[in-house]
Amino acid sequence: MDNLFDIKGHVVVITGGTGVLGREIGAYLARQGAKVVLLGRNEEVGARLADDIVRQGHEAIFLKTDVMDVAQVEKNLDEVLADYGRVDALLNAAGGNMPGATIAPTGTFFDLKVEEFERVLNVNLTGTVIPTQVFLRPMVEAGRGAIVNFSSMAAFRPMTRVCGYAAAKAGISNFTAFLANEVATKFTPKIRVNAIAPGFFLTNQNRALLTNPDGSLTPRGEDVIRQTPFKRFGRPEELCGTIHYLISEASAFVTGTVAVVDGGFNAFAM
Ligand SMILES: NC(=O)c1ccc[n+]([C@@H]2O[C@H](COP(=O)([O-])OP(=O)(O)OC[C@H]3O[C@@H](n4cnc5c(N)ncnc54)[C@H](O)[C@@H]3O)[C@@H](O)[C@H]2O)c1
């Protein structure tokens, strides 16, 4: 094959497709010729994002979902198959940290509410497992496909205050390796499962942790920049190349990995 990165006509399903990272990746993949399915909770935002892509001459649809609702995700699959007849890739980008599951700067572990811990664990981890179980099926039937899960720096090193989020993301890295083995050995090595671990990108789920209302950095935000050799947060478009690689033939022998895109944060020691 001449162009290992060719994804023209590939059907790419993105959970969290209306999120800050998901929407940027979706628009980029559509520009590469993919048929993009944005799955999200906000119909108004999702329809507008899909329209924007279509108006620019590319292909996309929006479908309302809740990644915790198996019946709803199965309905989404039926609609994708009715429209496009296949699923080439799934990006599990729904999730994020939640304010209720974050321990306050002056708090301790005893202040953690177990229900909130469960909620953040469920949305991130089970909310990755459910769409994977649903959208993997047509990939197994077709004998090919790619899945990319969204892990985090918090999976490598548990960060202060966000223990539920960190546990969930560590679980996602672990699940990624499990599933890579499972599908390669029980179905086909032509279905690959990898994860991306973004460093720090300012989005709705972390803005209040990293920045003050006037846009200046919180002490935690300053700490992140101090430990990032590039001395800045990431830009959502900087995830697109790695995602493109992981869903294309360019990564044909790559499975079970976690690709770090972090401006050097994970390599920093002192
Ligand atoms: N922003 C970062 O710095 C960063 C770093 C590492 C990992 N991530 C991960 O990247 C992914 C995308 O996050 P983002 O930064 O774009 O944040 P975001 O908050 O903009 O997007 C997350 C999306 O997930 C959706 N979502 C949440 N619960 C859902 C549910 N039950 N059903 C369907 N959708 C649901 C939200 O509606 C939202 O659109 C998340 O998994 C996040 O944990 C982000």
The ligand as a MOL file (V3000), in Angstrom:
LIG
                    3D

  0  0  0     0  0            999 V3000
M  V30 BEGIN CTAB
M  V30 COUNTS 44 48 0 0 0
M  V30 BEGIN ATOM
M  V30 1 N -8.4350 17.3920 28.5130 0
M  V30 2 C -7.4130 16.7400 28.9690 0
M  V30 3 O -6.3940 17.3140 29.3910 0
M  V30 4 C -7.4350 15.2410 28.9870 0
M  V30 5 C -6.2860 14.5740 29.4040 0
M  V30 6 C -6.2870 13.1870 29.4300 0
M  V30 7 C -7.3980 12.5010 29.0370 0
M  V30 8 N -8.5120 13.1760 28.6370 0 CHG=1
M  V30 9 C -9.6640 12.3780 28.2530 0
M  V30 10 O -10.0840 12.7160 26.9490 0
M  V30 11 C -11.4670 12.4030 26.8110 0
M  V30 12 C -12.1720 13.6230 26.2050 0
M  V30 13 O -12.2370 14.6450 27.1920 0
M  V30 14 P -12.2380 16.2180 26.8730 0
M  V30 15 O -11.0080 16.7730 27.4580 0
M  V30 16 O -12.5570 16.4540 25.4440 0 CHG=-1
M  V30 17 O -13.4050 16.6980 27.8210 0
M  V30 18 P -14.8880 17.1620 27.4900 0
M  V30 19 O -15.5380 17.2960 28.8190 0
M  V30 20 O -14.8700 18.3340 26.5910 0
M  V30 21 O -15.4860 15.9070 26.6940 0
M  V30 22 C -15.9420 14.7490 27.3050 0
M  V30 23 C -17.2500 14.3650 26.6580 0
M  V30 24 O -17.7230 13.1440 27.2310 0
M  V30 25 C -19.1340 13.2380 27.2810 0
M  V30 26 N -19.7470 12.3040 28.2250 0
M  V30 27 C -19.6050 12.2620 29.5620 0
M  V30 28 N -20.4120 11.3120 30.0850 0
M  V30 29 C -21.0650 10.7480 29.0380 0
M  V30 30 C -22.0560 9.7340 28.9230 0
M  V30 31 N -22.5400 9.0820 29.9910 0
M  V30 32 N -22.4850 9.4050 27.7000 0
M  V30 33 C -22.0210 10.0350 26.6020 0
M  V30 34 N -21.1040 11.0200 26.6460 0
M  V30 35 C -20.6440 11.3720 27.8530 0
M  V30 36 C -19.3920 14.6860 27.6920 0
M  V30 37 O -20.7080 15.0620 27.3920 0
M  V30 38 C -18.3540 15.4150 26.8720 0
M  V30 39 O -18.8700 15.8080 25.6220 0
M  V30 40 C -11.9620 12.0160 28.2170 0
M  V30 41 O -11.9570 10.6180 28.3490 0
M  V30 42 C -10.8930 12.6040 29.1110 0
M  V30 43 O -10.8040 11.9450 30.3500 0
M  V30 44 C -8.5510 14.5270 28.6000 0
M  V30 END ATOM
M  V30 BEGIN BOND
M  V30 1 1 1 2
M  V30 2 2 2 3
M  V30 3 1 2 4
M  V30 4 1 4 5
M  V30 5 2 4 44
M  V30 6 2 5 6
M  V30 7 1 6 7
M  V30 8 2 7 8
M  V30 9 1 8 9
M  V30 10 1 8 44
M  V30 11 1 9 10
M  V30 12 1 9 42
M  V30 13 1 10 11
M  V30 14 1 11 12
M  V30 15 1 11 40
M  V30 16 1 12 13
M  V30 17 1 13 14
M  V30 18 2 14 15
M  V30 19 1 14 16
M  V30 20 1 14 17
M  V30 21 1 17 18
M  V30 22 2 18 19
M  V30 23 1 18 20
M  V30 24 1 18 21
M  V30 25 1 21 22
M  V30 26 1 22 23
M  V30 27 1 23 24
M  V30 28 1 23 38
M  V30 29 1 24 25
M  V30 30 1 25 26
M  V30 31 1 25 36
M  V30 32 1 26 27
M  V30 33 1 26 35
M  V30 34 2 27 28
M  V30 35 1 28 29
M  V30 36 1 29 30
M  V30 37 2 29 35
M  V30 38 1 30 31
M  V30 39 2 30 32
M  V30 40 1 32 33
M  V30 41 2 33 34
M  V30 42 1 34 35
M  V30 43 1 36 37
M  V30 44 1 36 38
M  V30 45 1 38 39
M  V30 46 1 40 41
M  V30 47 1 40 42
M  V30 48 1 42 43
M  V30 END BOND
M  V30 END CTAB
M  END
